[in-house]
Amino acid sequence: MAANSTSNNNSTLSGKRGVNEEKQNWGASPSTIFNHFGTSGFSVAVATTITHPLDVLKVRLQMQLVGEKGPLSGMGQLFLSVVKNEGPKSLYLGLTPALTRSVIYGGLRLGLYEPSKHACDLAFGSSNVLVKIASGMFAGAFATALTNPIEVLKVRLQMNPDTRRNGPIAELRRTVSEEGTKALWKGVGPAMARAAALTASQLATYDETKQLLVRWTSLEEGFHLHLISSTVAGILSTLITAPVDMVKTRLMLQRESKSARIYKSGFHCAHQVLLTEGPRALYKGGFAIFARLGPQTTITLLLCEELRKHAGLKAL
């Protein structure tokens, strides 16, 4: 009995030592850290490229009838109008800043989730659903605060086909010279709120759904589990973030002049939209958001899981 007890204690200690060594190696290995953030950024960039036309349509839909009530164009009608009047290339307006942002923002947003969750686990001894939500909110808000200028350029390029000839660098110079450097952080509050809600709803939902499906069904770690979990995460994140996304877009497209300035802040924007355009206006472009964010979430998480497996990293 004593021998068994000693053996069990030794195995427990060696198990703990192994876990600690694995965590220490994770923090000490530059290649592991690069793979961790690289797989996240690359998967988001691929998903962004595929779904970018839907993002252009979403922005156009959100800017319909600003300050007015009236019949709204649907996504199909807008798609045909854009292709006819501006050409198919207009569906990829703003792709360069979108890809630049997706690599940095996506890498940080997905990459910081696991370390944040691990830090909370060490601090509080728990990794329950509230910890997952808090980790997602921190990762999303931090990543957005750093990359907001790129998002401002992307949205402005998507709305104005005339800027296609000059490109993002010329638009950056024009924005700074006419509106000042502060203009690059327009809408950063709603953008951080959206990213916090998006990352928390995406990754916490994905993480928790995976655990529940493994516990309650015969599914194991693999493609089918990842597909179902990422689809659930895509649906929930769209419903939660659509109104914040609309407010963020309005603020980013607002020019810094007294005659053109309509909204003073994110809350003021939401209040004005409700008063002048009605509650449904908060979900303008809602179908386009779902059509983009649903597949983008699924593609991102499926690809990220596959890349992590090939890089020798554990599943999300």
One Martini backbone bead per residue (centre of mass of N, CA, C, O) as a GRO file, in nm:
protein
  316
    1MET     BB    1   0.058   0.062  -0.022
    2ALA     BB    2   0.303   0.253   0.009
    3ALA     BB    3   0.415   0.202  -0.270
    4ASN     BB    4   0.165   0.299  -0.423
    5SER     BB    5   0.158   0.584  -0.301
    6THR     BB    6   0.437   0.668  -0.397
    7SER     BB    7   0.383   0.617  -0.696
    8ASN     BB    8   0.142   0.817  -0.722
    9ASN     BB    9   0.295   1.069  -0.628
   10ASN     BB   10   0.511   1.062  -0.848
   11SER     BB   11   0.314   1.077  -1.090
   12THR     BB   12   0.186   1.343  -1.008
   13LEU     BB   13   0.447   1.511  -1.003
   14SER     BB   14   0.531   1.447  -1.295
   15GLY     BB   15   0.274   1.562  -1.422
   16LYS     BB   16   0.308   1.849  -1.317
   17ARG     BB   17   0.589   1.891  -1.436
   18GLY     BB   18   0.500   1.853  -1.731
   19VAL     BB   19   0.305   2.088  -1.742
   20ASN     BB   20   0.504   2.311  -1.659
   21GLU     BB   21   0.707   2.259  -1.887
   22GLU     BB   22   0.507   2.316  -2.119
   23LYS     BB   23   0.447   2.611  -2.036
   24GLN     BB   24   0.738   2.711  -2.041
   25ASN     BB   25   0.797   2.639  -2.337
   26TRP     BB   26   0.580   2.819  -2.457
   27GLY     BB   27   0.721   3.085  -2.347
   28ALA     BB   28   1.030   3.012  -2.470
   29SER     BB   29   0.925   2.957  -2.767
   30PRO     BB   30   0.932   3.125  -3.062
   31SER     BB   31   0.801   2.916  -3.259
   32THR     BB   32   0.540   2.873  -3.095
   33ILE     BB   33   0.445   3.166  -3.095
   34PHE     BB   34   0.440   3.203  -3.399
   35ASN     BB   35   0.238   2.973  -3.457
   36HIS     BB   36   0.009   3.077  -3.282
   37PHE     BB   37  -0.025   3.358  -3.437
   38GLY     BB   38   0.001   3.268  -3.737
   39THR     BB   39  -0.248   3.081  -3.760
   40SER     BB   40  -0.451   3.302  -3.693
   41GLY     BB   41  -0.384   3.516  -3.913
   42PHE     BB   42  -0.411   3.332  -4.166
   43SER     BB   43  -0.706   3.235  -4.127
   44VAL     BB   44  -0.831   3.521  -4.135
   45ALA     BB   45  -0.724   3.604  -4.416
   46VAL     BB   46  -0.871   3.388  -4.580
   47ALA     BB   47  -1.160   3.457  -4.486
   48THR     BB   48  -1.152   3.753  -4.584
   49THR     BB   49  -1.113   3.704  -4.888
   50ILE     BB   50  -1.380   3.540  -4.931
   51THR     BB   51  -1.581   3.770  -4.766
   52HIS     BB   52  -1.540   4.070  -4.870
   53PRO     BB   53  -1.788   4.138  -5.049
   54LEU     BB   54  -1.983   4.130  -4.800
   55ASP     BB   55  -1.853   4.370  -4.655
   56VAL     BB   56  -1.916   4.586  -4.865
   57LEU     BB   57  -2.224   4.550  -4.854
   58LYS     BB   58  -2.261   4.604  -4.554
   59VAL     BB   59  -2.165   4.900  -4.555
   60ARG     BB   60  -2.375   5.004  -4.759
   61LEU     BB   61  -2.627   4.921  -4.595
   62GLN     BB   62  -2.556   5.093  -4.332
   63MET     BB   63  -2.568   5.377  -4.523
   64GLN     BB   64  -2.863   5.388  -4.542
   65LEU     BB   65  -3.061   5.636  -4.470
   66VAL     BB   66  -2.938   5.870  -4.311
   67GLY     BB   67  -3.177   5.995  -4.092
   68GLU     BB   68  -3.394   5.786  -4.217
   69LYS     BB   69  -3.698   5.669  -4.337
   70GLY     BB   70  -3.736   5.357  -4.526
   71PRO     BB   71  -3.676   5.178  -4.789
   72LEU     BB   72  -3.467   4.900  -4.830
   73SER     BB   73  -3.212   4.752  -4.964
   74GLY     BB   74  -3.106   4.465  -5.070
   75MET     BB   75  -2.843   4.260  -5.127
   76GLY     BB   76  -2.911   4.181  -5.421
   77GLN     BB   77  -2.969   4.465  -5.530
   78LEU     BB   78  -2.693   4.588  -5.454
   79PHE     BB   79  -2.510   4.396  -5.608
   80LEU     BB   80  -2.614   4.468  -5.893
   81SER     BB   81  -2.555   4.773  -5.874
   82VAL     BB   82  -2.249   4.761  -5.825
   83VAL     BB   83  -2.167   4.592  -6.075
   84LYS     BB   84  -2.295   4.782  -6.289
   85ASN     BB   85  -2.164   5.072  -6.191
   86GLU     BB   86  -1.849   4.958  -6.082
   87GLY     BB   87  -1.793   4.670  -6.085
   88PRO     BB   88  -1.649   4.381  -5.961
   89LYS     BB   89  -1.398   4.518  -5.817
   90SER     BB   90  -1.565   4.671  -5.590
   91LEU     BB   91  -1.584   4.410  -5.400
   92TYR     BB   92  -1.250   4.480  -5.335
   93LEU     BB   93  -1.260   4.712  -5.164
   94GLY     BB   94  -1.014   4.729  -4.917
   95LEU     BB   95  -0.828   4.469  -4.910
   96THR     BB   96  -0.551   4.554  -4.807
   97PRO     BB   97  -0.634   4.652  -4.518
   98ALA     BB   98  -0.788   4.392  -4.449
   99LEU     BB   99  -0.538   4.202  -4.454
  100THR     BB  100  -0.358   4.354  -4.261
  101ARG     BB  101  -0.557   4.341  -4.025
  102SER     BB  102  -0.607   4.030  -4.010
  103VAL     BB  103  -0.321   3.950  -3.928
  104ILE     BB  104  -0.305   4.125  -3.670
  105TYR     BB  105  -0.587   4.105  -3.541
  106GLY     BB  106  -0.626   3.798  -3.569
  107GLY     BB  107  -0.370   3.711  -3.422
  108LEU     BB  108  -0.446   3.852  -3.152
  109ARG     BB  109  -0.739   3.761  -3.098
  110LEU     BB  110  -0.676   3.450  -3.103
  111GLY     BB  111  -0.389   3.442  -2.960
  112LEU     BB  112  -0.486   3.573  -2.668
  113TYR     BB  113  -0.694   3.374  -2.554
  114GLU     BB  114  -0.526   3.143  -2.428
  115PRO     BB  115  -0.335   3.312  -2.241
  116SER     BB  116  -0.570   3.446  -2.084
  117LYS     BB  117  -0.693   3.186  -1.977
  118HIS     BB  118  -0.435   3.086  -1.835
  119ALA     BB  119  -0.404   3.330  -1.642
  120CYS     BB  120  -0.678   3.289  -1.499
  121ASP     BB  121  -0.619   3.004  -1.400
  122LEU     BB  122  -0.379   3.088  -1.219
  123ALA     BB  123  -0.533   3.312  -1.051
  124PHE     BB  124  -0.833   3.139  -1.002
  125GLY     BB  125  -0.859   2.824  -1.075
  126SER     BB  126  -1.021   2.887  -1.358
  127SER     BB  127  -1.218   2.789  -1.683
  128ASN     BB  128  -1.483   2.910  -1.724
  129VAL     BB  129  -1.712   3.087  -1.904
  130LEU     BB  130  -1.631   3.366  -1.780
  131VAL     BB  131  -1.331   3.346  -1.853
  132LYS     BB  132  -1.374   3.320  -2.159
  133ILE     BB  133  -1.516   3.589  -2.197
  134ALA     BB  134  -1.292   3.771  -2.078
  135SER     BB  135  -1.068   3.679  -2.274
  136GLY     BB  136  -1.214   3.768  -2.535
  137MET     BB  137  -1.249   4.068  -2.465
  138PHE     BB  138  -0.954   4.140  -2.435
  139ALA     BB  139  -0.846   4.046  -2.711
  140GLY     BB  140  -1.034   4.222  -2.890
  141ALA     BB  141  -0.980   4.508  -2.772
  142PHE     BB  142  -0.671   4.516  -2.807
  143ALA     BB  143  -0.656   4.463  -3.115
  144THR     BB  144  -0.831   4.714  -3.199
  145ALA     BB  145  -0.667   4.948  -3.076
  146LEU     BB  146  -0.422   4.893  -3.281
  147THR     BB  147  -0.615   4.863  -3.574
  148ASN     BB  148  -0.815   5.104  -3.637
  149PRO     BB  149  -0.686   5.261  -3.882
  150ILE     BB  150  -0.728   5.028  -4.087
  151GLU     BB  151  -1.038   5.022  -4.065
  152VAL     BB  152  -1.095   5.308  -4.162
  153LEU     BB  153  -0.973   5.272  -4.445
  154LYS     BB  154  -1.146   5.037  -4.539
  155VAL     BB  155  -1.429   5.170  -4.517
  156ARG     BB  156  -1.367   5.413  -4.707
  157LEU     BB  157  -1.296   5.245  -4.959
  158GLN     BB  158  -1.574   5.095  -4.977
  159MET     BB  159  -1.752   5.368  -5.020
  160ASN     BB  160  -1.517   5.480  -5.234
  161PRO     BB  161  -1.434   5.427  -5.565
  162ASP     BB  162  -1.231   5.673  -5.620
  163THR     BB  163  -0.991   5.552  -5.430
  164ARG     BB  164  -0.875   5.319  -5.607
  165ARG     BB  165  -0.648   5.478  -5.760
  166ASN     BB  166  -0.477   5.561  -5.496
  167GLY     BB  167  -0.526   5.421  -5.231
  168PRO     BB  168  -0.439   5.383  -4.895
  169ILE     BB  169  -0.211   5.596  -4.872
  170ALA     BB  170  -0.369   5.839  -4.985
  171GLU     BB  171  -0.599   5.817  -4.775
  172LEU     BB  172  -0.422   5.862  -4.530
  173ARG     BB  173  -0.318   6.143  -4.605
  174ARG     BB  174  -0.593   6.281  -4.634
  175THR     BB  175  -0.703   6.230  -4.351
  176VAL     BB  176  -0.472   6.370  -4.189
  177SER     BB  177  -0.479   6.653  -4.337
  178GLU     BB  178  -0.802   6.709  -4.293
  179GLU     BB  179  -0.855   6.556  -3.979
  180GLY     BB  180  -0.631   6.413  -3.856
  181THR     BB  181  -0.513   6.165  -3.649
  182LYS     BB  182  -0.779   6.110  -3.486
  183ALA     BB  183  -0.942   5.983  -3.729
  184LEU     BB  184  -0.807   5.690  -3.694
  185TRP     BB  185  -0.996   5.671  -3.407
  186LYS     BB  186  -1.260   5.632  -3.513
  187GLY     BB  187  -1.473   5.424  -3.340
  188VAL     BB  188  -1.307   5.273  -3.110
  189GLY     BB  189  -1.519   5.208  -2.902
  190PRO     BB  190  -1.718   5.032  -3.072
  191ALA     BB  191  -1.492   4.850  -3.181
  192MET     BB  192  -1.414   4.730  -2.904
  193ALA     BB  193  -1.694   4.629  -2.830
  194ARG     BB  194  -1.727   4.445  -3.074
  195ALA     BB  195  -1.468   4.272  -3.035
  196ALA     BB  196  -1.539   4.172  -2.755
  197ALA     BB  197  -1.810   4.040  -2.834
  198LEU     BB  198  -1.703   3.866  -3.067
  199THR     BB  199  -1.480   3.702  -2.923
  200ALA     BB  200  -1.653   3.597  -2.693
  201SER     BB  201  -1.879   3.464  -2.870
  202GLN     BB  202  -1.698   3.290  -3.042
  203LEU     BB  203  -1.483   3.144  -2.847
  204ALA     BB  204  -1.661   3.068  -2.606
  205THR     BB  205  -1.872   2.914  -2.770
  206TYR     BB  206  -1.682   2.718  -2.907
  207ASP     BB  207  -1.553   2.598  -2.654
  208GLU     BB  208  -1.819   2.512  -2.507
  209THR     BB  209  -1.947   2.343  -2.734
  210LYS     BB  210  -1.728   2.133  -2.752
  211GLN     BB  211  -1.755   2.026  -2.461
  212LEU     BB  212  -2.057   1.945  -2.478
  213LEU     BB  213  -2.036   1.749  -2.722
  214VAL     BB  214  -1.831   1.555  -2.592
  215ARG     BB  215  -2.013   1.491  -2.340
  216TRP     BB  216  -2.310   1.428  -2.502
  217THR     BB  217  -2.155   1.293  -2.736
  218SER     BB  218  -1.963   1.110  -2.992
  219LEU     BB  219  -1.785   1.334  -3.036
  220GLU     BB  220  -1.466   1.430  -3.161
  221GLU     BB  221  -1.179   1.547  -3.232
  222GLY     BB  222  -1.264   1.739  -3.529
  223PHE     BB  223  -1.434   1.839  -3.799
  224HIS     BB  224  -1.733   1.809  -3.695
  225LEU     BB  225  -1.693   1.959  -3.431
  226HIS     BB  226  -1.587   2.225  -3.557
  227LEU     BB  227  -1.828   2.287  -3.743
  228ILE     BB  228  -2.057   2.306  -3.534
  229SER     BB  229  -1.923   2.511  -3.336
  230SER     BB  230  -1.871   2.741  -3.549
  231THR     BB  231  -2.167   2.783  -3.631
  232VAL     BB  232  -2.276   2.867  -3.356
  233ALA     BB  233  -2.079   3.107  -3.320
  234GLY     BB  234  -2.170   3.268  -3.576
  235ILE     BB  235  -2.464   3.321  -3.497
  236LEU     BB  236  -2.426   3.458  -3.218
  237SER     BB  237  -2.225   3.688  -3.304
  238THR     BB  238  -2.418   3.831  -3.499
  239LEU     BB  239  -2.649   3.908  -3.302
  240ILE     BB  240  -2.463   4.077  -3.104
  241THR     BB  241  -2.283   4.273  -3.324
  242ALA     BB  242  -2.455   4.432  -3.535
  243PRO     BB  243  -2.520   4.709  -3.393
  244VAL     BB  244  -2.218   4.786  -3.334
  245ASP     BB  245  -2.125   4.778  -3.630
  246MET     BB  246  -2.303   5.009  -3.733
  247VAL     BB  247  -2.191   5.233  -3.548
  248LYS     BB  248  -1.895   5.209  -3.634
  249THR     BB  249  -1.938   5.281  -3.934
  250ARG     BB  250  -2.060   5.564  -3.899
  251LEU     BB  251  -1.814   5.690  -3.748
  252MET     BB  252  -1.588   5.628  -3.965
  253LEU     BB  253  -1.753   5.800  -4.202
  254GLN     BB  254  -1.718   6.052  -4.045
  255ARG     BB  255  -1.656   6.371  -4.085
  256GLU     BB  256  -1.437   6.641  -3.966
  257SER     BB  257  -1.718   6.836  -3.954
  258LYS     BB  258  -1.980   7.031  -3.870
  259SER     BB  259  -2.163   6.965  -4.122
  260ALA     BB  260  -2.104   6.633  -4.109
  261ARG     BB  261  -2.161   6.607  -3.811
  262ILE     BB  262  -2.379   6.386  -3.618
  263TYR     BB  263  -2.190   6.227  -3.417
  264LYS     BB  264  -2.039   6.209  -3.086
  265SER     BB  265  -2.104   5.898  -3.029
  266GLY     BB  266  -2.205   5.584  -2.985
  267PHE     BB  267  -2.461   5.649  -2.817
  268HIS     BB  268  -2.562   5.878  -2.996
  269CYS     BB  269  -2.592   5.712  -3.250
  270ALA     BB  270  -2.795   5.503  -3.145
  271HIS     BB  271  -3.011   5.712  -3.062
  272GLN     BB  272  -3.050   5.845  -3.343
  273VAL     BB  273  -3.130   5.592  -3.497
  274LEU     BB  274  -3.383   5.528  -3.330
  275LEU     BB  275  -3.529   5.801  -3.381
  276THR     BB  276  -3.494   5.830  -3.716
  277GLU     BB  277  -3.501   5.491  -3.809
  278GLY     BB  278  -3.525   5.283  -3.602
  279PRO     BB  279  -3.465   4.967  -3.471
  280ARG     BB  280  -3.397   4.820  -3.747
  281ALA     BB  281  -3.133   4.988  -3.813
  282LEU     BB  282  -2.935   4.817  -3.629
  283TYR     BB  283  -2.981   4.581  -3.874
  284LYS     BB  284  -2.832   4.686  -4.096
  285GLY     BB  285  -2.696   4.435  -4.280
  286GLY     BB  286  -2.756   4.163  -4.128
  287PHE     BB  287  -2.738   3.949  -4.357
  288ALA     BB  288  -2.451   4.025  -4.445
  289ILE     BB  289  -2.321   3.966  -4.177
  290PHE     BB  290  -2.399   3.668  -4.167
  291ALA     BB  291  -2.289   3.586  -4.451
  292ARG     BB  292  -1.999   3.659  -4.344
  293LEU     BB  293  -1.955   3.572  -4.036
  294GLY     BB  294  -2.032   3.280  -4.048
  295PRO     BB  295  -1.821   3.173  -4.259
  296GLN     BB  296  -1.575   3.310  -4.128
  297THR     BB  297  -1.581   3.154  -3.865
  298THR     BB  298  -1.564   2.870  -3.985
  299ILE     BB  299  -1.304   2.903  -4.150
  300THR     BB  300  -1.117   3.002  -3.929
  301LEU     BB  301  -1.147   2.761  -3.724
  302LEU     BB  302  -1.086   2.526  -3.912
  303LEU     BB  303  -0.806   2.625  -4.010
  304CYS     BB  304  -0.675   2.671  -3.734
  305GLU     BB  305  -0.692   2.378  -3.636
  306GLU     BB  306  -0.527   2.255  -3.869
  307LEU     BB  307  -0.268   2.426  -3.831
  308ARG     BB  308  -0.216   2.345  -3.537
  309LYS     BB  309  -0.174   2.047  -3.589
  310HIS     BB  310   0.074   2.086  -3.788
  311ALA     BB  311   0.233   2.265  -3.555
  312GLY     BB  312   0.185   2.111  -3.267
  313LEU     BB  313  -0.083   2.214  -3.153
  314LYS     BB  314  -0.337   2.255  -2.966
  315ALA     BB  315  -0.649   2.282  -2.939
  316LEU     BB  316  -0.885   2.535  -2.870
   0.00000   0.00000   0.00000
